[in-house]
Amino acid sequence: MTSGTAELFWFKSSYSGSQGDDCVEVAIEQRAVHVRDSKDVARPAFAVGREGWGRFASER
């Protein structure tokens, strides 16, 4: 995994609210998916393995 998240390409999740609330951004790299709150990017992001993210994203 990368040593920092500044160089990652972040994009807003399609599950985020359309009113600007509940905004989640994700950045995907080879071994992990990073997740952060787009309203407070100074807070640390967290990362999960791609397999774990796949299981999480497929749950509804």
Phi, psi and omega in degrees: 000161181286159180280340179214169183253357183296326184273001180280154175268111183264141173221152183285136179295143177292347178271356180290152180296149181277351181267008181090357177261168179052043184271123177240135175244147177232153174225130185251131172232181189304317186251353186208161171243126180261144183229137177212163176274117184291343178277347182214070185289350176286337176290149180297140173278165172238159182233145175229156176296153182299323179295317178297319178296319179300317178295317179298313184291335181276347177283139178223000000 
